[in-house]
Amino acid sequence: MGISPGTRYIGFAVFHNSDLMDWGVKNIEGKGSKMKIVKAISVISDLIGQYGTDVLSIKKLHPSRSSPSLDMLVCRIKGLSKMEGLKIFQYSIVELENFFCPEERINRRDLIEMVAERYPILSYELDRERTIINPYHIRMFEAVALGSICLNHLHRKR
């Protein structure tokens, strides 16, 4: 499972073997950071239980694009993973970009295009993302990219 964490939205992608089985964005509602973190952990815990996840791939936060609440959320996700006995991997946005396009530097928009090329079933979400001003599905595309790079990493180890 790939997770792109956020205190407002969480992108997720579920893989079985190499197949993308489910994906989406979960809205995290609540007042105050602590309540949102509790709700976010509950959402992730439910996804882990629903899909029988054994590996979790999460986005490594960039220090300049993070916050104390987001850092705490990632810390709690790691704690949940340990408690559930999951293998956990972290990848930065730069690592995702390099995985999908090692020849040149790309931006996030290019990344989501490349993710949709690899997983054509995401074309509907890609079309919607292109038409809105404020990106909504970007976390979902990041989660799919996280799952994809993790799968590649695990297959190379075998």
N, C-alpha and C positions, 0 to 999 in steps of 0.2 A: 504494500500500500504506500502510495506517495501522499505526503501531506505538505501543503504550503500554508503555514500557520499565520493567523492574523487575529487581532482582538475584535474585529468586526466581521470578517469573513474568513472561512477556512476552505481552501481548495483540497479536494481529495480525488484519488484515482486508485481503483482496486484492480489488481492483476491476478490472474490465475495462470500459472506457468508464464507464458509470454503474451497471453491474451488480455486485452483491456476489457474488463467485465463491467465496471461501473465507474462513474465520474460525476463530479458536480461541485457546487459551492454550497456550503452551509452558512446561514446567517447566524451570528452570535448576538443575541439580544440580552440586555440587562443594564442595570445602572451600576456604574463603578467598575473599575478594573478587576477587582477581586471576584465579583459576581460573574463577569464575562469570562474570566479564566476558568472558574468552576464549570460554567456552562460549556465552554470549549472542550475541556477535558472530558466532560460527560458525552459530548458529541463524538469525540474521537474514540472513547471507550466503547460506545455503542457500535461504531463502525467496525472496530476490531472484533467485537463479539459477533456481530452480524455476519462478517465475512471469514472468520477464523484466521485472521491474519497472523503470520509468523515472522514477517520482515516489515520494518517501517523505514521509509526513506523520507527525511524531512529537510526542508530548506535551511541551509546554514545562513544565519543572519549577518548582514553587513553592519558593522558597528555604527556607521553614520546613518543607517536607515532603520534603526531599531529604537526601542524604548524600554524602560524598565518593565512595563507590563508584558511586552512581547518577549523579552528575555525570560521573564518568569514563566510565561506560557510554554516556551521551548523547554525550560528546565522541568516543568511538570510533565510535559509529553515524554521526556527522557525517563523520568521517574515511573510513569505509567508503563512505558515499554519494558523497563527492568522488572517491574512487578508482574507483568504479563509474560515475561520470559521471551520477549521479542528481540531479534537482532535489529540493531538500529544503525542506519547510515545517514550521514549528512553531506550535502553537496551545496556549494555556493551557486549563485546565478552564473558567475563566470565559468564554473565547471560545466554547467548545463549548456551554456552557449558554445563552449569548446567541444563538447561531446557531439552536439548537433551540427556544428560547422567549424571543424578544426582549422580550415584554411584561412579564414578571415574573421575579423571582429564583427559581431552582429548585435542588434539591440533586442529588446523584449518582443517587439512586434514581429521581427524576423523569426525569433524563437518560436512564437506561437504558430506562425505559418509553417515552420518546419515540423513542429509536433503534429499539426493537422495533416501534413503530407504523409507522415509516418502512420497516422491513425485517421484515415479518411472519414470514419464514423463521427469525427468531431467537426465536420464541415459546417453543420448547422450552427454550432456555438461560435465557430470562427466567423461566419457571416454576421451573426449578431454582434460580436465583439467589434467588428469593423465599423458598424453603424452607430455605436454609442460613444459619447464623449468621455465619460468616466468608465475606465475599464472595470468590468465586473467579473468576467470569466477568466481573467489573467491568472488568478490563483489556481483555478482548475487546470489550465494548461501547464502551469509550473508543476503541479502535482503529477500530471501525466509524464512530464519530462523527468521529474525526480524518480518516478517508478521505472521509467525506461532506462535511465542511466544505471540505476541500482540492479535491474535485471541483467544488463550487460556486464556489470561488475561481477555479479554472482556467477554468470555463465562462464566468464573467463577464468574464474577460480577453479572450476571443475575440471 
